[in-house]
């Protein structure tokens, strides 16, 4: 049903993702319903993402979350965020590594593009979004793409032993690799 959200747990993000009906499409000669991860669903202020931002556990942020007129969001305008960014999911506590996950090329995390020059590949929704194409009668997934990018924060060390990192520009999420898990008929 197009009115129902689909939820999929993904171990890479240590959380469930929502896929919402986006459009009617064709897969070959078959009519399918396309479900996509909605824009903004990986934003910091979403109630389902608050637990992934360790800034909210900081003493200075105690009581900063306020109700919002939007049901699944908090008003975080009084919060001091230093390590959490819209479109980046911090999986450090789950994966035991300072990894930040995003869609490829920072799709839905475009704020991160400011750290790179114009030669950085720009996000393209058609190539970077995750989606499922579902045959509406049987509910069979005929095609799908779960696309994510692995990022690591880069910070200057201030240490002489690692010269090239001593004065490097801090980047909250430096892309390491991106992947596309494909669902397709055999």
DABELLIN-V360183 format. One record per helix or strand of 2 or more residues. SS is the DSSP state (~ for helix, > for strand). FROM is the first residue (numbers start at 1). TO is the last residue. If there is no record, write none. Layout:
ss	from	to
SS	FROM	TO
SS	FROM	TO
//
This chain:
ss	from	to
>	6	10
>	15	27
>	30	36
~	50	52
~	54	57
~	59	61
>	66	67
>	73	75
>	89	90
~	92	95
>	99	102
~	104	106
~	110	115
~	125	128
>	131	134
>	141	154
~	163	166
>	171	184
//
